């Protein structure tokens, strides 16, 4: 009795072995000729994307600072939100004044 490994079909000729994480050519396995692709480069790029995601998630908290910002920029999100609300308030007030006149 043979145990088959779980594989995910990525494309017509590509499969991902779930147990080992190796991307290979699915059709060539039946021929006995297996070619695998390195996943280290993909994992490095995923790490960079995960850092960007955590930076974006931390920007929802107004007391945090972006990772790429210089020192002394604490509270920048509070200031930006405050100024945005002031500008929007002035624009809405001007529109209401123009409509009343």
Phi, psi and omega in degrees: 000126180255144178258123179272142178276154179282133179227146177250128179276115181273313182218185182301320184249003184243137174228154177246120176282118185293323184288321183256342182076019182266132175267125182220177179270120185288320184288327184287346179292328179290336179274353182084006182247101184253130177240125180251156181246143181289134180256359181297320179295322179294317180293325177295317178295323177295324177296320178296318179294321179296322176297319179294323179294316179294327177294318178293320179294324179288340179289346175290334176273119187288348180271354181270171179234147177296149182294331183269359183279160180280167180290154181084013181256020181296140179080013183293327179291326176296315180295318181295319178294320179296313180294323177297317179293324177296314181296316178296321178297318179294318180296315180295319178297318178296321179295319179294319178297318180295321179291329179282333183275000000 
